[in-house]
């Protein structure tokens, strides 16, 4: 999981819209309890303020009989591994998302899982800014060089000595 700051779920626009504008869909998912996983795109990656029903239903998952495999409300397959979520069956585009935060949420007398992800499963998004080590932290020069695409050719050879 990422070392980013924890997201305040009560302030996340996607979750706010889900609960306010799609209350029936949210209620149905929440009432399934621990079989439900809600994928919440992080606030920083969202381009839109408003979300359509298909976007919302894409991010509401129900457990399948196969471990790690889930179906969203549109019948598409999603695989959840340790710290990643991948689109599978039924998606037009394969997308691999990083899990930034794992939470449990209690609502409507049920507990269900919420995963904050670095990008939505579908649609446009803003890429997250790279995590920059705090001054004095344990980041090393090798990591910096590997993540610096502007250092190439002769300049890279000079720095890499």
N, C-alpha and C positions, 0 to 999 in steps of 0.2 A: 504494500500500500504506500501511497505517496506521503511525503513529509509535509505536505501543505497544511495550512491552518484548517481546523475543523469548520465545516459549513454550518451555519445556523439554519436548520431546516424550516423553522417558522418564517424565515425571511426569503426562502427560495421561491422564485416566481412560479416555476412549474408546479410545485406542491400547492402553492396558494390557489392557482387556477384550477388544479385538479379538484381540490376540496370545495371551492366556491362554485365553479361553473359546470363541473361534471360530478355533482354530489351523488347521483344514483350509481354511476360507474365506480366511484370511490367507495361508496357504502358496500356494494357487492364484493369488491376486492377485499376490503377490510374484514367483512364477515366470514371470509374463508380462512382467516387467521394465519396459522403458520405455514399454510400452503401457498401464501401470497408473498411475492417479492415485488416491491415498487422500485423501479430504476429511476433515480432522480438526476437528470443532467445538472451539473454544478452551475451556479449562477453566472460564473465568469464565462462559460462557454455558450450560453444562450444568446441568440441573435434577436429572437422575437419576444414580445411581451405577451402575446396572445397565442394560444395553441388550439388547433382543431382536434376533433374527437379522435381521428385516426392516429394523430401524433400521441395523444394521451394513452389510447388503448395499446399502442405499440410498447409502451413502457410499463404496463401492468402485467405481471407474469404469474402463472400458476404452475406449481410443481407437476412434473410428469412422473410416471413410474420409473423412469431411468434417472439415476443420480446425476445431478449437474445439468440436466436438460429441463427446459421450461418452455411453456407455450404462452404467447401473449394473447390478448383478447381478440386479435385478428387471426389467430391460428398459425402464426409464424413461430419458428423454433429459435430459441436463444440458449446458448450454453454458458454456464457460469463456472469458472474455475477459481482457484485461490484468490487472485487479485485482478481478474479480467472477466469481461463479458463480451461474447462474440455473437454476431448475428449468424444464423444458419438457414434452415429451410424456409423458403417463402420470401426472403428479402431480395430486393433488386441489387443491393450492394453489400458486399461483405465488409463489416466494420468491427474492429477490435477496440474495445473501450477499457480504460484502466479504472479500477475501483479505487476511489479516493477516500471513501469513508463507509463504514458499515455501522448501521444502527438498527435498533428494534423500536417499533412504534406501537403504542397501545391506544386504541381508539375503538369505539363501538363494541366494547367488552371483549376485544380480541387483540392479540399481539401478532405483528407481522414484521417482516424484514424490509429495511430500506437500504438500498445501496446508492451512494452518490457516485456518479460516473463522470469521466472527463469530457464526454461529448454525448449527444443524443444518438440513439440507434438509427435514426433516419433524419434527413433534412440538413439544412445548413447549420454551421456552428462556427464560433470563434475559437481558434486554437488557443490553448492555455499558454500563458507566458512561461518560459522555462524557469524552473525553480533555481534561483541564484543563491549560493551559499552565503550565509551571514558573514560579515567580516570577522576573521579570527576563528571561523569554524573549520572543520576537518576536511574541506574540499582540497583536492590535490591537483597539481599541474597536469598530470595525465588526463584526468577527467575533464579539465578545462579544454585541453587540446582536442579531445575526442568530440566535444560538443561545440566547437568553434568552426563552423563551416567556411568562414571567410579566410581562414589561414590555410592556404593551399600552395602547392608547387614549391618554389625555392624558399618562400617565406616559412613554410612548414618545416622544410629540411633544416633551415637555420635555427628555428625554435626547438626542434626535436633533438638536437645534438646532445 
